[in-house]
Amino acid sequence: MPRQRLRARSSSLGLLGTVVLVLVALLLIYYGAMLLALALKVSPATIDAISGYGTAYDALAGIEAADVDGQARLVAGLAGLAALLAFGLLAFKEPPRPYLARGSLALGGAERGTTEVGARAIERAAEAAALDQHAVSSAAGRYGTDDLTVAVSMRDAGEVPKALRDVQRLVRASLQLHGLPALPVHVTLTSFDRSNRERDLT
């Protein structure tokens, strides 16, 4: 069988983050070119006319402590916090989120085509079989091409070992009953259903 494939799930904010990243990169390249031009003895007045670095420097250098009052500090602090949250969110959304791609299971070929069973159908069969075990309150299957994983929630901790073995046996029997290939079945206990336990005690 082919190995499980990975797919990447990207956010719509990731595109915006890419745009911001490209703009910052272009600014760095542009002002890097201005510094190179200064190093090559191009007139500072010409560079200032093109980039405006001298004007910006003079404006920032002219700011004194008396010019920064409480209102200016508040505005600067809020703007910095907003920038931190906005750019932090964009940075978090930028990397793609890989996930396992589920595929169909081919049962065999014929002259006019092949018979395939969808991943969700296999998972539903496993979940229905797992719920036949009385200690299981909920089940979720995950078909991974090479194996089948069933996550279960149970009502009673005292029945865990036997229940897990029963679930594995029931799922394998269900695969055989539906004419599906024998897959390795992994059963994982994820939680205890406290609401069912309290209802049983009452």
VOVO-665915 format. One record per residue: residue number from 1; residue in three letters; x, y, z of N, C-alpha, C, CB in turn. Coordinates in steps of 0.02 Angstrom, whole numbers, plus 50000, padded with zeros to 5 digits. Glycine has a CB too. Example, Ala and Ser with C-alpha at 12.3 -4.5 7.8 and 13.67 -1.06 7.14 Angstrom:
// VOVO-665915
ATOM, 1, ala, 50660, 49716, 50390, 50615, 49775, 50390, 50660, 49835, 50390, 50565, 49776, 50452
ATOM, 2, ser, 50642, 49888, 50354, 50684, 49947, 50357, 50645, 50002, 50394, 50704, 49970, 50286
***
This chain:
// VOVO-665915
ATOM, 1, met, 50042, 49940, 50000, 50000, 50000, 50000, 50044, 50062, 50000, 49952, 50000, 50061
ATOM, 2, pro, 50021, 50118, 49970, 50059, 50179, 49972, 50059, 50208, 50042, 50031, 50230, 49923
ATOM, 3, arg, 50112, 50242, 50060, 50116, 50272, 50126, 50069, 50331, 50131, 50188, 50294, 50141
ATOM, 4, gln, 50052, 50350, 50192, 50006, 50405, 50204, 50037, 50471, 50181, 49987, 50410, 50278
ATOM, 5, arg, 49997, 50510, 50147, 50021, 50574, 50121, 50004, 50631, 50169, 49992, 50587, 50053
ATOM, 6, leu, 50044, 50684, 50165, 50031, 50743, 50205, 50004, 50799, 50161, 50096, 50766, 50241
ATOM, 7, arg, 49957, 50835, 50187, 49932, 50895, 50153, 49940, 50954, 50200, 49858, 50887, 50132
ATOM, 8, ala, 49944, 51014, 50171, 49954, 51074, 50210, 49890, 51116, 50210, 50014, 51116, 50182
ATOM, 9, arg, 49869, 51136, 50269, 49811, 51179, 50276, 49836, 51249, 50293, 49762, 51152, 50332
ATOM, 10, ser, 49823, 51297, 50248, 49847, 51365, 50258, 49788, 51411, 50275, 49884, 51390, 50196
ATOM, 11, ser, 49802, 51464, 50313, 49752, 51512, 50333, 49749, 51570, 50283, 49765, 51539, 50404
ATOM, 12, ser, 49691, 51601, 50278, 49685, 51659, 50234, 49728, 51717, 50259, 49612, 51682, 50229
ATOM, 13, leu, 49741, 51719, 50325, 49785, 51771, 50352, 49858, 51759, 50332, 49779, 51773, 50427
ATOM, 14, gly, 49873, 51696, 50313, 49942, 51682, 50292, 49962, 51722, 50231, 49950, 51608, 50277
ATOM, 15, leu, 49914, 51734, 50184, 49929, 51775, 50125, 49944, 51847, 50145, 49870, 51773, 50077
ATOM, 16, leu, 49906, 51874, 50193, 49920, 51941, 50217, 49988, 51946, 50250, 49865, 51964, 50265
ATOM, 17, gly, 50005, 51894, 50288, 50071, 51894, 50319, 50127, 51891, 50267, 50078, 51835, 50365
ATOM, 18, thr, 50116, 51854, 50213, 50165, 51851, 50159, 50173, 51920, 50126, 50145, 51799, 50106
ATOM, 19, val, 50118, 51956, 50117, 50121, 52023, 50087, 50162, 52070, 50132, 50050, 52051, 50077
ATOM, 20, val, 50149, 52067, 50198, 50187, 52109, 50244, 50261, 52091, 50242, 50160, 52102, 50316
ATOM, 21, leu, 50276, 52027, 50240, 50345, 52005, 50238, 50380, 52029, 50175, 50349, 51928, 50242
ATOM, 22, val, 50345, 52026, 50119, 50374, 52049, 50055, 50387, 52125, 50058, 50328, 52032, 49996
ATOM, 23, leu, 50340, 52162, 50086, 50349, 52235, 50091, 50409, 52253, 50135, 50286, 52268, 50120
ATOM, 24, val, 50416, 52219, 50191, 50474, 52231, 50235, 50539, 52213, 50199, 50468, 52191, 50301
ATOM, 25, ala, 50539, 52157, 50163, 50598, 52137, 50126, 50616, 52188, 50072, 50588, 52068, 50094
ATOM, 26, leu, 50566, 52215, 50038, 50579, 52265, 49986, 50607, 52329, 50016, 50515, 52281, 49947
ATOM, 27, leu, 50582, 52348, 50075, 50608, 52408, 50109, 50681, 52398, 50129, 50566, 52425, 50171
ATOM, 28, leu, 50697, 52338, 50155, 50766, 52324, 50173, 50812, 52325, 50112, 50771, 52257, 50209
ATOM, 29, ile, 50788, 52297, 50057, 50829, 52297, 49996, 50838, 52368, 49971, 50795, 52254, 49942
ATOM, 30, tyr, 50784, 52408, 49974, 50787, 52476, 49948, 50837, 52518, 49987, 50718, 52509, 49950
ATOM, 31, tyr, 50831, 52517, 50054, 50876, 52559, 50094, 50946, 52529, 50097, 50849, 52567, 50165
ATOM, 32, gly, 50952, 52464, 50087, 51019, 52435, 50078, 51052, 52461, 50015, 51015, 52359, 50076
ATOM, 33, ala, 51013, 52469, 49962, 51040, 52498, 49901, 51060, 52571, 49911, 50988, 52493, 49844
ATOM, 34, met, 51021, 52608, 49953, 51040, 52677, 49968, 51106, 52680, 50006, 50984, 52712, 50008
ATOM, 35, leu, 51116, 52635, 50053, 51180, 52633, 50089, 51238, 52616, 50043, 51177, 52583, 50147
ATOM, 36, leu, 51226, 52571, 49997, 51277, 52554, 49948, 51294, 52614, 49904, 51255, 52494, 49905
ATOM, 37, ala, 51242, 52651, 49886, 51255, 52711, 49845, 51295, 52763, 49883, 51188, 52742, 49822
ATOM, 38, leu, 51281, 52770, 49948, 51322, 52816, 49989, 51394, 52792, 49994, 51292, 52823, 50059
ATOM, 39, ala, 51403, 52726, 50001, 51471, 52700, 50004, 51508, 52711, 49939, 51470, 52626, 50021
ATOM, 40, leu, 51472, 52714, 49884, 51503, 52726, 49818, 51511, 52800, 49802, 51462, 52692, 49763
ATOM, 41, lys, 51504, 52843, 49854, 51516, 52915, 49849, 51463, 52952, 49809, 51583, 52927, 49817
ATOM, 42, val, 51402, 52924, 49807, 51348, 52962, 49777, 51330, 53019, 49824, 51285, 52917, 49763
ATOM, 43, ser, 51309, 53075, 49798, 51295, 53134, 49838, 51242, 53120, 49890, 51273, 53192, 49794
ATOM, 44, pro, 51255, 53136, 49955, 51204, 53126, 50007, 51140, 53165, 49992, 51231, 53147, 50074
ATOM, 45, ala, 51146, 53223, 49961, 51085, 53261, 49944, 51042, 53223, 49894, 51104, 53330, 49916
ATOM, 46, thr, 51074, 53191, 49848, 51036, 53151, 49798, 51002, 53092, 49832, 51083, 53126, 49742
ATOM, 47, ile, 51038, 53057, 49877, 51009, 53000, 49912, 50952, 53023, 49957, 51063, 52964, 49954
ATOM, 48, asp, 50959, 53081, 49990, 50906, 53107, 50032, 50845, 53125, 49991, 50930, 53168, 50071
ATOM, 49, ala, 50856, 53152, 49932, 50799, 53169, 49889, 50762, 53107, 49866, 50824, 53209, 49828
ATOM, 50, ile, 50798, 53052, 49857, 50766, 52990, 49834, 50731, 52954, 49891, 50818, 52944, 49801
ATOM, 51, ser, 50767, 52947, 49948, 50741, 52905, 50002, 50711, 52944, 50061, 50796, 52862, 50028
ATOM, 52, gly, 50732, 53007, 50069, 50707, 53046, 50125, 50735, 53026, 50192, 50633, 53041, 50127
ATOM, 53, tyr, 50793, 52991, 50192, 50820, 52968, 50256, 50844, 53025, 50299, 50877, 52919, 50244
ATOM, 54, gly, 50873, 53076, 50268, 50898, 53133, 50306, 50842, 53172, 50339, 50939, 53179, 50261
ATOM, 55, thr, 50788, 53182, 50303, 50731, 53218, 50331, 50701, 53179, 50389, 50678, 53229, 50277
ATOM, 56, ala, 50695, 53114, 50381, 50668, 53074, 50436, 50714, 53075, 50496, 50657, 53002, 50413
ATOM, 57, tyr, 50780, 53072, 50483, 50828, 53074, 50539, 50824, 53140, 50576, 50899, 53062, 50513
ATOM, 58, asp, 50821, 53195, 50540, 50818, 53260, 50572, 50754, 53268, 50614, 50821, 53316, 50520
ATOM, 59, ala, 50698, 53241, 50588, 50635, 53246, 50625, 50638, 53206, 50690, 50577, 53223, 50582
ATOM, 60, leu, 50667, 53146, 50686, 50672, 53104, 50747, 50724, 53130, 50796, 50689, 53031, 50727
ATOM, 61, ala, 50779, 53156, 50769, 50832, 53183, 50813, 50810, 53246, 50849, 50895, 53197, 50773
ATOM, 62, gly, 50761, 53281, 50821, 50737, 53343, 50852, 50688, 53332, 50908, 50706, 53387, 50801
ATOM, 63, ile, 50667, 53270, 50920, 50620, 53257, 50975, 50657, 53259, 51041, 50585, 53188, 50965
ATOM, 64, glu, 50631, 53297, 51088, 50660, 53302, 51155, 50614, 53271, 51206, 50674, 53376, 51173
ATOM, 65, ala, 50640, 53261, 51266, 50601, 53229, 51319, 50538, 53267, 51335, 50643, 53221, 51382
ATOM, 66, ala, 50541, 53334, 51331, 50483, 53375, 51347, 50427, 53366, 51295, 50503, 53448, 51352
ATOM, 67, asp, 50445, 53345, 51236, 50395, 53336, 51183, 50354, 53273, 51193, 50429, 53334, 51115
ATOM, 68, val, 50377, 53226, 51234, 50343, 53163, 51245, 50304, 53167, 51310, 50393, 53102, 51245
ATOM, 69, asp, 50240, 53184, 51306, 50199, 53189, 51366, 50162, 53123, 51378, 50148, 53247, 51359
ATOM, 70, gly, 50119, 53123, 51428, 50083, 53062, 51446, 50038, 53037, 51390, 50042, 53073, 51507
ATOM, 71, gln, 50007, 53082, 51354, 49963, 53061, 51299, 50003, 53028, 51243, 49924, 53122, 51271
ATOM, 72, ala, 50062, 53056, 51228, 50103, 53026, 51176, 50127, 52956, 51196, 50164, 53071, 51161
ATOM, 73, arg, 50145, 52948, 51261, 50166, 52882, 51284, 50109, 52832, 51280, 50191, 52887, 51356
ATOM, 74, leu, 50048, 52854, 51297, 49990, 52810, 51294, 49976, 52787, 51222, 49928, 52845, 51323
ATOM, 75, val, 49979, 52835, 51177, 49967, 52819, 51106, 50021, 52771, 51080, 49965, 52883, 51063
ATOM, 76, ala, 50085, 52786, 51097, 50140, 52743, 51075, 50134, 52673, 51105, 50207, 52774, 51094
ATOM, 77, gly, 50115, 52669, 51169, 50107, 52603, 51201, 50051, 52563, 51170, 50094, 52612, 51274
ATOM, 78, leu, 49994, 52595, 51158, 49937, 52559, 51127, 49953, 52538, 51055, 49875, 52603, 51129
ATOM, 79, ala, 49988, 52583, 51019, 50007, 52565, 50951, 50056, 52507, 50950, 50037, 52626, 50915
ATOM, 80, gly, 50103, 52507, 50997, 50150, 52452, 51001, 50116, 52386, 51019, 50204, 52467, 51052
ATOM, 81, leu, 50067, 52389, 51065, 50031, 52329, 51084, 49989, 52303, 51026, 49985, 52343, 51145
ATOM, 82, ala, 49956, 52349, 50990, 49917, 52328, 50932, 49961, 52297, 50878, 49878, 52387, 50903
ATOM, 83, ala, 50020, 52327, 50867, 50066, 52299, 50818, 50091, 52230, 50839, 50126, 52346, 50807
ATOM, 84, leu, 50104, 52222, 50904, 50127, 52157, 50929, 50074, 52103, 50918, 50144, 52161, 51004
ATOM, 85, leu, 50011, 52119, 50934, 49958, 52070, 50925, 49946, 52055, 50851, 49893, 52095, 50957
ATOM, 86, ala, 49945, 52108, 50810, 49931, 52098, 50739, 49986, 52057, 50705, 49922, 52165, 50703
ATOM, 87, phe, 50048, 52079, 50714, 50104, 52044, 50682, 50116, 51975, 50713, 50167, 52085, 50686
ATOM, 88, gly, 50102, 51969, 50778, 50107, 51903, 50809, 50056, 51854, 50780, 50098, 51908, 50884
ATOM, 89, leu, 49995, 51878, 50768, 49944, 51835, 50738, 49963, 51816, 50667, 49876, 51870, 50738
ATOM, 90, leu, 49989, 51864, 50629, 50010, 51849, 50560, 50068, 51799, 50559, 50031, 51913, 50524
ATOM, 91, ala, 50115, 51807, 50607, 50171, 51760, 50610, 50147, 51690, 50629, 50223, 51784, 50660
ATOM, 92, phe, 50097, 51686, 50673, 50070, 51620, 50693, 50033, 51587, 50636, 50023, 51628, 50753
ATOM, 93, lys, 49998, 51626, 50595, 49959, 51598, 50540, 50001, 51585, 50478, 49902, 51644, 50522
ATOM, 94, glu, 50061, 51611, 50475, 50103, 51605, 50415, 50124, 51533, 50399, 50164, 51648, 50422
ATOM, 95, pro, 50151, 51494, 50447, 50172, 51426, 50429, 50112, 51382, 50411, 50212, 51394, 50486
ATOM, 96, pro, 50119, 51339, 50362, 50064, 51292, 50345, 50056, 51240, 50400, 50077, 51257, 50278
ATOM, 97, arg, 49996, 51216, 50409, 49981, 51165, 50459, 49972, 51097, 50423, 49917, 51184, 50500
ATOM, 98, pro, 50023, 51054, 50425, 50016, 50989, 50391, 49968, 50943, 50428, 50084, 50955, 50383
ATOM, 99, tyr, 49933, 50902, 50390, 49889, 50852, 50419, 49889, 50790, 50374, 49818, 50880, 50430
ATOM, 100, leu, 49870, 50734, 50402, 49868, 50672, 50364, 49811, 50673, 50315, 49862, 50612, 50412
ATOM, 101, ala, 49826, 50658, 50253, 49775, 50655, 50201, 49746, 50585, 50198, 49804, 50675, 50133
ATOM, 102, arg, 49681, 50581, 50208, 49648, 50516, 50205, 49630, 50499, 50133, 49584, 50515, 50250
ATOM, 103, gly, 49640, 50436, 50115, 49623, 50414, 50048, 49574, 50357, 50049, 49686, 50395, 50011
ATOM, 104, ser, 49548, 50340, 49991, 49501, 50285, 49985, 49539, 50219, 49985, 49459, 50291, 49921
ATOM, 105, leu, 49504, 50165, 50003, 49533, 50099, 50004, 49508, 50061, 49942, 49514, 50061, 50069
ATOM, 106, ala, 49554, 50041, 49899, 49536, 50004, 49838, 49528, 49930, 49855, 49589, 50013, 49783
ATOM, 107, leu, 49470, 49903, 49841, 49456, 49833, 49856, 49475, 49786, 49799, 49383, 49824, 49871
ATOM, 108, gly, 49482, 49812, 49740, 49501, 49769, 49684, 49477, 49799, 49619, 49471, 49699, 49693
ATOM, 109, gly, 49502, 49773, 49565, 49485, 49800, 49500, 49444, 49752, 49459, 49548, 49818, 49462
ATOM, 110, ala, 49411, 49779, 49410, 49371, 49740, 49363, 49381, 49769, 49293, 49296, 49739, 49382
ATOM, 111, glu, 49348, 49738, 49245, 49356, 49762, 49176, 49333, 49834, 49168, 49320, 49717, 49128
ATOM, 112, arg, 49281, 49853, 49205, 49252, 49920, 49195, 49272, 49969, 49249, 49177, 49914, 49194
ATOM, 113, gly, 49318, 49951, 49292, 49340, 49999, 49343, 49360, 49964, 49407, 49285, 50049, 49358
ATOM, 114, thr, 49367, 50002, 49460, 49387, 49976, 49525, 49334, 49993, 49577, 49456, 50004, 49546
ATOM, 115, thr, 49333, 49955, 49630, 49288, 49968, 49686, 49328, 49999, 49742, 49253, 49902, 49710
ATOM, 116, glu, 49306, 50057, 49765, 49341, 50093, 49819, 49293, 50108, 49875, 49374, 50157, 49792
ATOM, 117, val, 49318, 50106, 49936, 49279, 50122, 49996, 49309, 50185, 50026, 49279, 50063, 50047
ATOM, 118, gly, 49267, 50235, 50038, 49291, 50298, 50066, 49316, 50290, 50137, 49237, 50349, 50064
ATOM, 119, ala, 49362, 50334, 50155, 49391, 50331, 50223, 49337, 50338, 50276, 49444, 50385, 50231
ATOM, 120, arg, 49289, 50383, 50265, 49238, 50394, 50316, 49194, 50333, 50325, 49195, 50455, 50298
ATOM, 121, ala, 49181, 50295, 50271, 49141, 50235, 50277, 49176, 50183, 50321, 49126, 50205, 50208
ATOM, 122, ile, 49242, 50176, 50312, 49280, 50130, 50354, 49279, 50152, 50427, 49353, 50124, 50329
ATOM, 123, glu, 49286, 50216, 50438, 49285, 50242, 50506, 49217, 50233, 50539, 49304, 50316, 50507
ATOM, 124, arg, 49164, 50243, 50501, 49096, 50234, 50528, 49084, 50161, 50548, 49044, 50257, 50478
ATOM, 125, ala, 49109, 50115, 50507, 49101, 50044, 50523, 49138, 50028, 50588, 49127, 50000, 50466
ATOM, 126, ala, 49198, 50056, 50596, 49237, 50044, 50657, 49203, 50075, 50718, 49308, 50072, 50650
ATOM, 127, glu, 49176, 50135, 50710, 49142, 50168, 50766, 49080, 50130, 50788, 49124, 50240, 50748
ATOM, 128, ala, 49041, 50108, 50740, 48980, 50070, 50756, 48998, 50005, 50792, 48939, 50054, 50693
ATOM, 129, ala, 49052, 49972, 50770, 49073, 49910, 50803, 49097, 49923, 50873, 49127, 49876, 50762
ATOM, 130, ala, 49134, 49978, 50883, 49160, 49994, 50950, 49103, 50008, 50999, 49207, 50053, 50947
ATOM, 131, leu, 49049, 50040, 50975, 48993, 50056, 51019, 48953, 49995, 51040, 48947, 50106, 50985
ATOM, 132, asp, 48966, 49938, 51009, 48933, 49876, 51031, 48960, 49852, 51097, 48942, 49822, 50978
ATOM, 133, gln, 49018, 49877, 51118, 49046, 49861, 51184, 49011, 49906, 51235, 49124, 49871, 51186
ATOM, 134, his, 48977, 49877, 51284, 48933, 49916, 51328, 48970, 49969, 51369, 48896, 49869, 51375
ATOM, 135, ala, 49035, 49959, 51381, 49072, 50008, 51421, 49093, 50069, 51381, 49133, 49975, 51450
ATOM, 136, val, 49086, 50067, 51315, 49107, 50123, 51272, 49049, 50171, 51264, 49131, 50097, 51203
ATOM, 137, ser, 49061, 50235, 51281, 49009, 50286, 51274, 49014, 50324, 51209, 49012, 50334, 51332
ATOM, 138, ser, 49074, 50330, 51180, 49082, 50363, 51116, 49146, 50337, 51083, 49086, 50440, 51125
ATOM, 139, ala, 49147, 50341, 51017, 49205, 50315, 50979, 49216, 50359, 50918, 49194, 50242, 50959
ATOM, 140, ala, 49280, 50366, 50899, 49298, 50404, 50840, 49353, 50366, 50803, 49322, 50477, 50858
ATOM, 141, gly, 49341, 50350, 50740, 49389, 50312, 50701, 49431, 50358, 50657, 49355, 50261, 50658
ATOM, 142, arg, 49491, 50335, 50641, 49536, 50371, 50596, 49572, 50321, 50552, 49587, 50415, 50637
ATOM, 143, tyr, 49554, 50321, 50488, 49585, 50275, 50440, 49648, 50307, 50413, 49536, 50256, 50383
ATOM, 144, gly, 49705, 50273, 50419, 49768, 50301, 50398, 49803, 50263, 50343, 49813, 50306, 50456
ATOM, 145, thr, 49766, 50233, 50297, 49792, 50196, 50239, 49824, 50130, 50260, 49843, 50239, 50202
ATOM, 146, asp, 49871, 50132, 50307, 49905, 50070, 50328, 49875, 50041, 50391, 49978, 50083, 50339
ATOM, 147, asp, 49834, 50079, 50427, 49806, 50054, 50489, 49741, 50091, 50504, 49856, 50061, 50548
ATOM, 148, leu, 49710, 50071, 50559, 49647, 50101, 50581, 49652, 50114, 50656, 49586, 50055, 50564
ATOM, 149, thr, 49642, 50176, 50675, 49645, 50195, 50746, 49576, 50213, 50770, 49694, 50254, 50756
ATOM, 150, val, 49557, 50187, 50827, 49491, 50200, 50857, 49503, 50230, 50926, 49448, 50135, 50860
ATOM, 151, ala, 49480, 50292, 50935, 49484, 50325, 51000, 49417, 50317, 51035, 49503, 50401, 50992
ATOM, 152, val, 49418, 50294, 51096, 49355, 50279, 51132, 49353, 50316, 51198, 49347, 50203, 51143
ATOM, 153, ser, 49292, 50331, 51219, 49279, 50358, 51286, 49237, 50306, 51323, 49243, 50427, 51283
ATOM, 154, met, 49254, 50294, 51387, 49222, 50240, 51424, 49186, 50266, 51486, 49272, 50187, 51445
ATOM, 155, arg, 49141, 50225, 51511, 49101, 50243, 51569, 49134, 50223, 51635, 49032, 50212, 51564
ATOM, 156, asp, 49170, 50168, 51634, 49196, 50140, 51697, 49270, 50122, 51689, 49156, 50077, 51718
ATOM, 157, ala, 49313, 50148, 51734, 49384, 50135, 51729, 49401, 50062, 51744, 49422, 50179, 51778
ATOM, 158, gly, 49358, 50028, 51782, 49372, 49959, 51799, 49366, 49911, 51741, 49326, 49938, 51853
ATOM, 159, glu, 49334, 49931, 51687, 49324, 49887, 51630, 49371, 49902, 51572, 49253, 49892, 51607
ATOM, 160, val, 49420, 49944, 51583, 49462, 49966, 51528, 49499, 49910, 51492, 49512, 50017, 51553
ATOM, 161, pro, 49538, 49868, 51527, 49577, 49817, 51490, 49533, 49771, 51448, 49616, 49774, 51539
ATOM, 162, lys, 49480, 49745, 51478, 49436, 49700, 51440, 49401, 49737, 51384, 49384, 49668, 51487
ATOM, 163, ala, 49378, 49798, 51398, 49341, 49836, 51347, 49385, 49853, 51287, 49314, 49901, 51377
ATOM, 164, leu, 49448, 49870, 51298, 49492, 49886, 51243, 49503, 49825, 51198, 49559, 49913, 51269
ATOM, 165, arg, 49512, 49767, 51230, 49520, 49706, 51190, 49456, 49690, 51152, 49539, 49646, 51236
ATOM, 166, asp, 49399, 49700, 51184, 49335, 49687, 51150, 49326, 49733, 51090, 49277, 49695, 51199
ATOM, 167, val, 49343, 49796, 51098, 49336, 49844, 51043, 49380, 49824, 50985, 49354, 49916, 51066
ATOM, 168, gln, 49441, 49805, 50999, 49485, 49784, 50945, 49457, 49723, 50909, 49556, 49768, 50973
ATOM, 169, arg, 49431, 49675, 50947, 49402, 49615, 50917, 49340, 49632, 50876, 49384, 49564, 50971
ATOM, 170, leu, 49297, 49675, 50902, 49235, 49694, 50867, 49250, 49732, 50802, 49191, 49736, 50912
ATOM, 171, val, 49300, 49775, 50804, 49317, 49814, 50744, 49344, 49768, 50690, 49368, 49869, 50760
ATOM, 172, arg, 49388, 49721, 50710, 49415, 49674, 50661, 49359, 49631, 50631, 49468, 49629, 50693
ATOM, 173, ala, 49313, 49610, 50673, 49257, 49570, 50648, 49213, 49611, 50601, 49215, 49544, 50706
ATOM, 174, ser, 49205, 49675, 50615, 49165, 49717, 50571, 49198, 49726, 50503, 49153, 49785, 50604
ATOM, 175, leu, 49264, 49735, 50503, 49300, 49741, 50439, 49291, 49677, 50397, 49375, 49754, 50451
ATOM, 176, gln, 49296, 49621, 50430, 49287, 49557, 50395, 49216, 49550, 50370, 49305, 49498, 50440
ATOM, 177, leu, 49166, 49570, 50410, 49096, 49564, 50392, 49080, 49606, 50330, 49052, 49584, 50450
ATOM, 178, his, 49111, 49665, 50325, 49098, 49710, 50269, 49143, 49697, 50209, 49105, 49781, 50291
ATOM, 179, gly, 49183, 49644, 50212, 49225, 49626, 50155, 49284, 49672, 50146, 49185, 49627, 50093
ATOM, 180, leu, 49307, 49703, 50201, 49365, 49747, 50198, 49428, 49709, 50217, 49354, 49808, 50244
ATOM, 181, pro, 49485, 49730, 50191, 49548, 49696, 50209, 49562, 49701, 50284, 49607, 49726, 50169
ATOM, 182, ala, 49598, 49653, 50310, 49616, 49653, 50381, 49671, 49705, 50392, 49640, 49582, 50403
ATOM, 183, leu, 49654, 49759, 50427, 49701, 49812, 50442, 49723, 49807, 50515, 49670, 49881, 50429
ATOM, 184, pro, 49784, 49829, 50531, 49803, 49835, 50601, 49756, 49884, 50636, 49877, 49858, 50608
ATOM, 185, val, 49726, 49864, 50692, 49678, 49906, 50728, 49709, 49927, 50794, 49611, 49868, 50740
ATOM, 186, his, 49714, 49992, 50803, 49741, 50020, 50866, 49684, 50053, 50904, 49799, 50072, 50851
ATOM, 187, val, 49676, 50035, 50967, 49623, 50063, 51008, 49654, 50106, 51062, 49579, 50006, 51040
ATOM, 188, thr, 49631, 50168, 51067, 49659, 50216, 51114, 49603, 50242, 51160, 49693, 50274, 51077
ATOM, 189, leu, 49616, 50240, 51225, 49569, 50268, 51274, 49584, 50343, 51280, 49575, 50232, 51343
ATOM, 190, thr, 49535, 50384, 51266, 49546, 50457, 51268, 49517, 50490, 51330, 49516, 50489, 51206
ATOM, 191, ser, 49462, 50463, 51357, 49431, 50496, 51414, 49380, 50449, 51447, 49397, 50563, 51393
ATOM, 192, phe, 49356, 50470, 51505, 49300, 50438, 51539, 49240, 50484, 51536, 49319, 50419, 51612
ATOM, 193, asp, 49183, 50457, 51519, 49122, 50496, 51514, 49091, 50501, 51584, 49072, 50464, 51464
ATOM, 194, arg, 49108, 50556, 51620, 49084, 50564, 51689, 49008, 50573, 51692, 49118, 50623, 51722
ATOM, 195, ser, 48980, 50604, 51641, 48907, 50616, 51643, 48869, 50550, 51642, 48886, 50659, 51583
ATOM, 196, asn, 48892, 50502, 51601, 48859, 50437, 51600, 48869, 50400, 51665, 48886, 50395, 51542
ATOM, 197, arg, 48929, 50408, 51695, 48942, 50373, 51758, 48897, 50400, 51813, 49017, 50381, 51777
ATOM, 198, glu, 48890, 50466, 51817, 48847, 50495, 51869, 48774, 50476, 51857, 48855, 50572, 51871
ATOM, 199, arg, 48752, 50472, 51794, 48683, 50453, 51779, 48671, 50380, 51799, 48668, 50463, 51704
ATOM, 200, asp, 48722, 50336, 51788, 48714, 50266, 51808, 48709, 50258, 51883, 48771, 50225, 51782
ATOM, 201, leu, 48747, 50300, 51921, 48745, 50295, 51993, 48680, 50318, 52022, 48801, 50334, 52023
ATOM, 202, thr, 48647, 50366, 51989, 48583, 50390, 52015, 48525, 50344, 51995, 48570, 50461, 51989
***
